[in-house]
Amino acid sequence: MANVIQGDSIARDVISSSIDDFTGWTGKWKISLTKGGTAIAKGVVPYTYKGSLTVSSDLTKMECRVPPKDGDNVLAVGECYLEIQVENAALQFRRTVKQEKLNVTIQGIIDPTDT
């Protein structure tokens, strides 16, 4: 489980010892409340969020970059899952390669009088 603070960005790389060049590969990520679940819909707390992976400039990895949310759109405090899927249509290959539990903690300054 990874600990993240509301508003943090998240970065994960997909690498493979059997793939030297990710040309022709695509990928996507999503954050859901349950492993394998539907991405959290807009307007539902916690509001989320899905996006695409990019191939690195040297073609050796796929990069997952989850930008920070702000305002009313931060992830709610609690647990959720980051899932990453890669695909190569020419090879008829699609696989979820990562399902990571995230523990989201509150954003803000801790009150020094709290014990």
Long-range contacts (C-beta under 8 A, 24 or more apart in sequence): 1-79, 1-100, 1-101, 1-102, 1-103, 2-82, 2-100, 2-101, 2-102, 2-103, 3-102, 3-103, 3-105, 4-75, 4-102, 4-103, 4-104, 4-105, 5-104, 5-105, 5-106, 5-107, 6-69, 6-74, 6-75, 6-77, 6-104, 6-105, 6-106, 6-107, 7-68, 7-69, 7-70, 7-74, 7-107, 8-68, 9-65, 9-66, 9-67, 9-68, 10-64, 10-65, 10-66, 10-82, 10-102, 11-63, 11-64, 11-65, 11-66, 12-63, 12-64, 12-82, 12-84, 12-98, 12-100, 13-56, 13-61, 13-62, 13-63, 13-64, 14-53, 14-61, 14-62, 14-63, 14-64, 14-84, 14-86, 14-97, 14-98, 15-60, 15-61, 20-60, 21-59, 21-60, 22-55, 22-56, 22-59, 22-60, 22-61, 22-62, 23-55, 23-59, 24-88, 24-89, 24-90, 25-55, 25-62, 25-86, 25-87, 25-88, 26-52, 26-53, 26-86, 26-87, 26-88, 26-89, 27-52, 27-53, 27-62, 27-64, 27-84, 27-85, 27-86, 27-87, 28-52, 28-53, 28-84, 28-85, 29-53, 29-64, 29-66, 29-82, 29-83, 29-84, 29-85, 30-82, 30-83, 31-66, 31-75, 31-80, 31-81, 31-82, 31-83, 31-102, 32-80, 32-81, 32-83, 33-80, 33-81, 34-81, 35-81, 35-83, 35-99, 35-101, 36-83, 36-96, 36-99, 37-81, 40-80, 45-76, 46-74, 46-75, 46-76, 46-78, 46-80, 46-104, 47-72, 47-73, 47-75, 48-75, 48-80, 49-75, 53-84, 53-86, 62-86, 74-107, 75-102, 75-104, 76-104, 77-104, 77-105, 77-106, 78-103, 78-104, 79-103, 79-104, 80-104
